[in-house]
Amino acid sequence: MQGPLANVSQALRDGFLAAHLQARQAGQPELKIDLYDSTAQPSLDSFYQQALAKGTQLVIGPLEKDMVRQLASRSSLPITTLALNYSEADQQMPPQLFQFGLAAEDEAREAADRAWADGHRRAIALAPRGEWGARVLDAFNKRWQSLGGTTVAAEPLAEPVQLANQIADLLQLRASESRAQRLQNRTNQAVAAEPSRRQDVDFIFPGRNASASAAGPPHADIPVRGGSARLCDLACSLGNPQSHPVSRPRGHSVCRDPVAPGARAAIAPASRTTVAAGRR
């Protein structure tokens, strides 16, 4: 697998195959799965010709947005296709194309829902600087407040090297050190300071991008609620189609058993992911 989306593609492939194996072990109807590296395909037309030759019934992918736009620009597709990203919002799509994506705003709303379901009520919300981060924060705050939650603080994310200090300030970790220093000055005796965070925050919504995620958990005893299980749910649903349906908010849905028992399925994991399913 190659390209900037290789890790995402690998995770999707592994989830799909794991669910497929679990379904097979449970005695459920088996799909025949083929894997395609879409970076190795000379064109979309070439890929669909290969898939048709194998009797493919369902294509899952691609993941790259530009390829989804290319599919959406066509009047029709030879095989029903579930793209793993969105085309343009106002773009007309062929009837054979369905879309399942993870828009940043959707992820922020889902993080708010999950945090509320976990019993959290007071949040610190962070997101990268710029227009993208502003949209993420706005989506999170609106959903969080509609649920009845309180945003104690909301800030743009600092650069990764400064992130630890930003989190320490937001959690007021240095306050205990300051108290210890004042006590030490009064008593002229060494005072051990055990950092303790503010107690009016239940969790942190990081809204962070890949570069900031390397900073790790901001504090050991405070939950971080971000990311989403939707791609895992997608992989499980498609690898084990009897588990639950997959749907998306733009009026398209993938129903239970999208392909017939004994059908052929193919996944193309790479920087762009394509999955196909079909009967021989």
Secondary structure as GFF3:
##gff-version 3
##sequence-region A 1 280
A	DSSP	alpha_helix	6	25	.	.	.	ID=ss1
A	DSSP	beta_strand	32	37	.	.	.	ID=ss2
A	DSSP	three_ten_helix	38	40	.	.	.	ID=ss3
A	DSSP	alpha_helix	44	53	.	.	.	ID=ss4
A	DSSP	beta_strand	56	60	.	.	.	ID=ss5
A	DSSP	alpha_helix	65	72	.	.	.	ID=ss6
A	DSSP	beta_strand	80	83	.	.	.	ID=ss7
A	DSSP	beta_strand	97	99	.	.	.	ID=ss8
A	DSSP	alpha_helix	104	117	.	.	.	ID=ss9
A	DSSP	beta_strand	122	127	.	.	.	ID=ss10
A	DSSP	alpha_helix	131	147	.	.	.	ID=ss11
A	DSSP	beta_strand	150	156	.	.	.	ID=ss12
A	DSSP	alpha_helix	160	170	.	.	.	ID=ss13
A	DSSP	alpha_helix	174	187	.	.	.	ID=ss14
A	DSSP	beta_strand	203	205	.	.	.	ID=ss15
A	DSSP	alpha_helix	210	213	.	.	.	ID=ss16
A	DSSP	alpha_helix	230	239	.	.	.	ID=ss17
A	DSSP	beta_strand	246	247	.	.	.	ID=ss18
A	DSSP	beta_strand	253	254	.	.	.	ID=ss19
A	DSSP	beta_strand	264	268	.	.	.	ID=ss20
A	DSSP	beta_strand	273	278	.	.	.	ID=ss21
###
